[in-house]
Amino acid sequence: MQLMQLMQLMQLMQLMQLMQLMQLMQLMQLMQLMQLMQLMQLMQYSTK
């Protein structure tokens, strides 16, 4: 019984870590996208 609970707990922790990792990756992608958009705007301004 305790062993089962322990295994479930470990699985839950792994799942949480995975979710955090995914969120972190999404956040990084979002930041990169924003930087890219800013860069494009800058280039547009410079060509005018």
Order of alpha helices (4+ residues) and beta strands (2+ residues): alpha
